[in-house]
Amino acid sequence: MTSPDGLLPPIGMEIPCSSHAAAVPLKIDAIGMVQLDLKGGIRLRVEAPIGAGLGGVKMKIIGEEYTADHPMLGRVTLSQADTDVTPLSLLEIISDNPAVYRNTLYHDFTLTIEKPPGSNGPMVLSNTKTMTTRNDSLTAFPPQGHVYQTQEPVDFAPVGDPGRVVAQLMALPMTRSHNP
C-alpha cells in the first residue's frame, strides 16, 4: 500500500474510500435550511510526487458521488463535475516519526435536487468555485474513519448561470474510510 520509504502510496495507485456525512446543512433560498445525510464514495489516483517539505503526492479525484433522500426534496445528489479543471489534491507528510499527514482534496460538484421547491423537474446546480475539504492530522493513509471538513461554505448556482447563487452548502463533515 505504500512506497519503499513506507510513508506514501505509489504513483498510479487507485484508492477507493466510502464516505458518510450526517446532518449536512444545505441552505436553499426558496425554503431555508435543510439537513442531509449524505452517503457515497470517492476514488483517488496517485499522480505525482511532491518534493517540498517532508514530501507527499498529488492525487486526482477520478470518481466521486454522494446521495441523500430528503422528504421534501427527494433524492439529492452531489456528483463529480468536470475533472479537467479541478486542481490535483494533495497528500503531504507533516511529520515522519510518528507519521502524520495533511490531505487536502479539491472538489468540483454538480448538485442535483430531484424535487426542488416550485419546479416541475430536477434542478441541476454547480459550485461557483472549487470546494476544498481537508484533514490536517491523519495518522494513517488511506484514511480509516477520519473526518474531513470543508474550509468554507460552498455556493451553488444553476449550470451556466454562476452569478445566481440559489443554494449554499454550509459544512460537509465527511467521514472517510478506505474500502479496498
Secondary structure, 3 states (H helix, E strand, C coil): CCCCCCCCCCCCCEEEEEEEEEEEEEEECCCEEEEEEEEEEEEEEEEEEECCCCCEEEEEEEEEEEEEEECCCEEEEEEECCCCCCCCEEEEEEEECCEEEEEEEEECEEEEECCCCCCCCCEEEEECCCEEEEEEEECCCCCEEEEEEECCCEEEEECCCCCCCCEEECCCCEEEEECC
